[in-house]
Amino acid sequence: LWNALCIQSNIQSDTTWGNISKKQIRSLSNSLTNLVVYMSGKGIFKEEFVTAGGISTKDVNMSTMSSKKMDGLYVCGEVLNVDGVTGGFNFMNCWSTGFMAGVGAATFVIGESL
């Protein structure tokens, strides 16, 4: 998926984040927000599990989803070390933490509460 997004955004897949131009970031953002994904069904082997690993929730301010270790970094969803069987709970976690991280990041950028 990353390689396809890079190609669509005119970014070499081996380019480091620090070397991406503002134009390429805007192009990548556009590619991500306009991405259409088609689902054909779920797996037959009960593969619908949240995968353990990621950023410890102990390292995150859970009210804003900001990192306690890096100022200005906001995290959500499967970037977090959350584990379990899905059944809709993973979606709710991703949507809820995504909303909170978005509000937290926007508040950080503009410097006032939304």
MOSULZI-V878822 format. One line per field, one symbol per residue. ss: DSSP state (a for helix, b for strand, c for the rest). phi: phi as a letter, one per 30 degrees, with the letter a starting at -180 (. if undefined). burial: + if it has 16 or more other C-alpha atoms within 10 Angstrom, else -. A space follows every 50 residues. Layout:
ss->???
phi->???
burial->???
This chain:
ss->caaaaaaaccccccccaaaccaaaaaaaaaaaacccccccccccccccbb ccccbcaaabbccccbbccccccbccaaabcccbbcccaaaaaaaaaaaa aaaaaaaaaacccc
phi->.dddddddchcddcddedcdddddddddeddddcdccccckcdcchddbd cdjjddddcbdddbidddcbdicbbahddddbblddijddeddddddddd ddddddddddibdd
burial->----++--+-+---------------++--+------------------+ ----+----+-+-++++------+++++-+++-------+--++--++++ +++++--+------
